[in-house]
Amino acid sequence: MMQSGVIEIAKRKAALLNRPVYQPAFQATLVADFCHVDQLCHEVQYWDIQFQPLTAFSDDGRVAHILQGTFASFELSYARFHQNLDQRGAPPPGKLTFTIPGQTMSKLWWCGKETASDSVLVYYPGVEWRSISGSDFEVYLLSINLADFARYAARLGAPELDPYRLQTIFKVPNALLSRAQNVLCSLNSPAPQFDTLTLDALVEDLIGCWLAQAGLHPRAAGLHTSQRVLTRILEMVDAGEIEDVRLPELCAEAGLSRRALEIAFKDRFGVGPAAFIKSWRLAQTRRQLLEADPGKITVADVMAEQGFLHVGQFATDYKRWFQELPSQTLLRSSLASS
């Protein structure tokens, strides 16, 4: 290969490496066990709280275990309390917070009402709250921006909905409650793992349930919207603009949930959009390897050109797709041309 060609590939590889990649990871901001209520109130992130114990300390001296953190645009928390507490305060500013009961929470006195084990509580920004809890209960908390709520409401056919007009307690079906607990229980693992699409779908279903109990009738985004985004992705792929396909941005621009796009792709092609794009890029890589001159180009060169950055994962995916390593494909191209 000419020197200019090597430089051009190096430039493309550098551009790919420097391109921001949407691969969020959970970032813990607090993981702690508390033996004193005052310490708990001081250390907890985002919330302005005051807790008053209603009973003497337990024998082991523990008051609570708290874990808080962020993932993408979500704030996630887990709390398990080991003492009766009179709780009051204000939630995070600018956020709507959904409280999902854990396995040990049967009921809770909250803002003048008694909740049940299938109740989801909603904390509004700027609105103070008060609750009284039993001696052992656990909760998961999921916070979203108010602007994000507006987008979810628009997806569900309720644009310009004021969340403050909705009830602060709503019931959820057992299946949805179990799914929420299963998704959020990752907070209890040593290295919590989350998926943006899964959390997005969970929040959308919670809000849909919330709207339905307010007498509204949420709907999914129209079929034409998902088909329009699907068609746009296909057009970009066919035009060789694969590097410009940003699924979150395309969905946001169209007011479409990632889950709706997943459903549209799987209904039409049997795979989701990310898998579709990966298969296309792998096929392009294979075609280029079969046409390449091994004396002038390497597998790494083709990888860089097609946007694959992780050698091990690329080799694994390639072999799974084509039953041979990329180096073997390049060798076959050499034998065919000799």
Buried (B, 14 or more C-beta within 10 A) or exposed (E): BEEEEEEEBEEBBEEBEEEEEEEBEBEBEEEEEBEEBEEBBEEBEBBEBEBEEEEEBEEEEBBBBBBBBBBBBBBBBBBBBBBBBBBBBBBBEEBBBBBBBBEBBEBBBBBEEEBEBEBBBBBBBEEEBEBBBBEBBBBBBBBBBEEBBBBBBBBBBBEEBEBEEBEBBBBBEEEBBEBBBEBBBBBBEEEBEBBBBBBBBBBBBBBBBBBEBBEBEBEBBEEEBBBBBBEBBBEBBEEEEBBEBEBEEBBEEBBBBBBBBBBBBBEEBEBBBBBBBBBBBBEBBBEBBEEBEBEEBBBBBBBBBBBBEEEEEBBEBBEEBBEEBBBBBBBBBEEEEE
